[in-house]
């Protein structure tokens, strides 16, 4: 699952062994995104740096805690247009660049509409 939120971009997967441990693996490309997740959602989790992997950071999160995180993110929606107002916490120094990247993702995904033809 990909999560693109005003608080960051996260990829959530079930790695081998995660189910038995009752966890999911949350991955991210930006340390600040992962720090936000840790500080606000998963205090006990440790961020692990994985510079040679496709995502530079990851952490293990209890499934139940992740479910609560999704509810918290849903409750935190306070904007009428995501692309126009993704500027949540943390305050990104690269806010304009991130907005452009998020727009490109939105624009690329718009092509899914053509699959319905």
C-alpha positions, 0 to 999 in steps of 0.5 A: 500500500502506498500512502501519500499524505500531507505528512509524507510518503510511505510504502506499507508491506508485509515482509516474510515473517511479519504476519507471524510477528503481527507487524507490517513494514513501513518504508519511506524515502525521506527520513523526516517522513519516517520520523513524523510516523515514529513520533506521531504513530509508532513511538516504540518502533525503530527507524532502520537506515537501508541506503542500498534498498529501494526505500532508504528507511524502514520500521516494523509497526504492529498491525493494530497500531498501523490500523489506528494510524490510518484512522488518525490520518483520516481524521487529520484530513482538513483540506478541500484539495490535497494537491493545493494544500499538502503542507502539513507537519513536518514543515518541509524545506522542500515544500515546493519541490514536494508539491511538484512531485506529488502533482506528477504522481497525481498526473501519472495516475490520471491515466488509469481513467483510460483503462476503463475505456 
